[in-house]
Amino acid sequence: MNTTRDNLAIFGGPKTISTPFPHYNPIGAEEVEAARKVVESGVLSQFLGCWDPDFYGGPKVQEFERKCEAYFGVKHAVTVNSWTSGLIAAVGAVGIEPGDEVIVSPWTMSASATAILHWNAIPVFADIEPETFCLDPVSVEANITPYTKAIMAVDIFGHSANMDALMAIAARHGLKVISDTAQAPGALYHGKFAGTLADVGGFSLNYHKHIHTGEGGILVTNDNEIADRLRLIRNHAEAVVGGKGVSDLRNMVGYNFRLGEIECAIGIEQLKKLGGFVGSRQRAAARMTQGLSGLTGLRAPIVESNCTHVFYIYPLVLDVEALGVPRSRIAEALVAEGVMGLATAYQNLHLLPMYQHKIAYGSNGFPWSSSICRREVSYAKGICPVAESLQDKSYLGFAMCMHEMTDGHVDLIVKAFRKVWDNLPALFESAKAA
Ligand SMILES: *Cc1c(COP(=O)(O)O)cnc(C)c1O
């Protein structure tokens, strides 16, 4: 009888983690009190969709925006009812036109790319860096065509993209840069907040993010004109431009992307706590990295110099050749030990059915089939080898965002990993037999 083998929970041994960790919950008494006051006031939103002082929203919207400006060190913060709305507003505000190409990462949430399509522009997927999982500037440059107008840089998992390189490319080619920093609020890049280095950037306030208001988003920019256009797109631009005296009518198709007073009152309290939440994530991640060090074939998250990581996800990379055990088997063993929030895949957006079949608006392949799309854009498997290989073979993500992570919780995760790694030969044999 092989005692080592019997020890693993996947082979019937005792589980390392028997009690699920408490859910991450950043909402406290301050948020309850702030929301209560707004509810009692009866004014749950004070926006008007016409040229009027209330075009800019009510007192909590304004207060939250001014506080975000001070916190992130930007000239303008514009709240929106989701970060998906924020991304749509950003692409419109920087002046993207139908058929323009926008370079985006495939390793992101789907809205980073649909925000581009939304304006009948064409998402072009460039590959990512294996270390940061963010856009690879070399691949970005290789994907630039005469039709490229912008780069959508996604600060994925909590680490900034290589903004110096991306901004330099943008300057050389006359492109706009948008930062999707949904997962990295509070992350630093060379002393500045991620999201604030692009022409426009911002953060999600959805339930799963570091700080949340249920749903919501914050756009940030230092550009007065972009800020104005963001506010117009947020709030029925077409009905406001006349009264406001706006002469540039490009993309002045407006929406109701307005965030309410309750959410903004909660957001004000959440913003005060962001630094603390980020700090505790970073402490948990540092302890995890320390605990996992020395395990063969397992690469802990990389933090580039002069950057900080805020660990929405704690991304691991397996060297499956060195391990001799497929990723799926390792993940099964870890899950059996009680490790929660593990994922063996993230996103390869170019492989989604919509891009594979080029069917977005209507049934005739618009916008790709239309004359506004000036060249054949490929979404074939193979265009993003790094992102594809991570997805197919080597990526193992731990959703740090999902649970409260005390030292004790981190130590249990580490213990489960160490137990599985101590039993790799048994896993190897069982994988062979399967
Ligand atoms: C969460 C997220 C979004 C969308 O934000 P919502 O507020 O849910 O609309 C976009 N991009 C990335 C990278 C995200 O993680």
The ligand as an SDF file (V2000), in Angstrom:
LIG
                    3D

 15 15  0  0  0  0  0  0  0  0999 V2000
  -14.7810   43.7190  -14.1410 C   0  0  0  0  0  0  0  0  0  0  0  0
  -14.0900   44.0610  -15.4080 C   0  0  0  0  0  0  0  0  0  0  0  0
  -14.7020   44.8200  -16.4230 C   0  0  0  0  0  0  0  0  0  0  0  0
  -16.1580   45.1980  -16.4110 C   0  0  0  0  0  0  0  0  0  0  0  0
  -16.5160   45.9290  -15.2960 O   0  0  0  0  0  0  0  0  0  0  0  0
  -18.0770   46.0100  -14.8660 P   0  0  0  0  0  0  0  0  0  0  0  0
  -18.0870   47.0670  -13.8240 O   0  0  0  0  0  0  0  0  0  0  0  0
  -18.4480   44.6560  -14.3460 O   0  0  0  0  0  0  0  0  0  0  0  0
  -18.8690   46.3750  -16.0610 O   0  0  0  0  0  0  0  0  0  0  0  0
  -13.9500   45.1710  -17.5280 C   0  0  0  0  0  0  0  0  0  0  0  0
  -12.6690   44.8100  -17.6430 N   0  0  0  0  0  0  0  0  0  0  0  0
  -12.0580   44.0550  -16.7210 C   0  0  0  0  0  0  0  0  0  0  0  0
  -10.6230   43.6880  -16.9110 C   0  0  0  0  0  0  0  0  0  0  0  0
  -12.7450   43.6350  -15.5790 C   0  0  0  0  0  0  0  0  0  0  0  0
  -12.1390   42.8730  -14.6810 O   0  0  0  0  0  0  0  0  0  0  0  0
  1  2  1  0
  2  3  1  0
  2 14  2  0
  3  4  1  0
  3 10  2  0
  4  5  1  0
  5  6  1  0
  6  7  2  0
  6  8  1  0
  6  9  1  0
 10 11  1  0
 11 12  2  0
 12 13  1  0
 12 14  1  0
 14 15  1  0
M  END
$$$$
